[in-house]
Amino acid sequence: MMSSPPSVKPQTGSSSNSAIPTVRWGVIGPGNIAGKFVTSVHDVEAAVVTGVASANVDKSQGFIDHHKLQNATAYASYQQLFESDSVDAIYIANLHPWHAQTAI
């Protein structure tokens, strides 16, 4: 028997249609591919990037500044992002050999 997916935390007033819950995304690995993902998120009405994590917090903050992520927080570790209450889902964009280790 499969369990149901976790519910998304609704954010009232965050989109033009308040009936649509906003997914708050975190990003691990602020590089080129993550930049393409963030650009796509800008096109989704019910999605926002709220956190970016890297081993170097200055790189996280630079990514936030470059992509004008006004509501995002820079994290100095992946663990901090995983533990954040301001993130519903995480896009893992570090080097692909590290994806499984990062997710598990």
Secondary structure in CASP SS format (residue, H / E / C, confidence):
PFRMAT SS
TARGET T0000
AUTHOR 0000-0000-0000
METHOD secondary structure of the structure
MODEL  1
M C 1.00
M C 1.00
S C 1.00
S C 1.00
P C 1.00
P C 1.00
S C 1.00
V C 1.00
K C 1.00
P C 1.00
Q C 1.00
T C 1.00
G C 1.00
S C 1.00
S C 1.00
S C 1.00
N C 1.00
S C 1.00
A C 1.00
I C 1.00
P C 1.00
T C 1.00
V E 1.00
R E 1.00
W E 1.00
G E 1.00
V E 1.00
I E 1.00
G C 1.00
P C 1.00
G C 1.00
N H 1.00
I H 1.00
A H 1.00
G H 1.00
K H 1.00
F H 1.00
V H 1.00
T H 1.00
S H 1.00
V H 1.00
H H 1.00
D C 1.00
V C 1.00
E C 1.00
A C 1.00
A E 1.00
V E 1.00
V E 1.00
T E 1.00
G E 1.00
V E 1.00
A E 1.00
S C 1.00
A C 1.00
N C 1.00
V H 1.00
D H 1.00
K H 1.00
S H 1.00
Q H 1.00
G H 1.00
F H 1.00
I H 1.00
D H 1.00
H H 1.00
H C 1.00
K C 1.00
L C 1.00
Q C 1.00
N C 1.00
A C 1.00
T E 1.00
A E 1.00
Y E 1.00
A C 1.00
S C 1.00
Y H 1.00
Q H 1.00
Q H 1.00
L H 1.00
F H 1.00
E H 1.00
S C 1.00
D C 1.00
S C 1.00
V C 1.00
D C 1.00
A E 1.00
I E 1.00
Y E 1.00
I E 1.00
A C 1.00
N C 1.00
L C 1.00
H H 1.00
P H 1.00
W H 1.00
H H 1.00
A H 1.00
Q H 1.00
T H 1.00
A H 1.00
I C 1.00
END
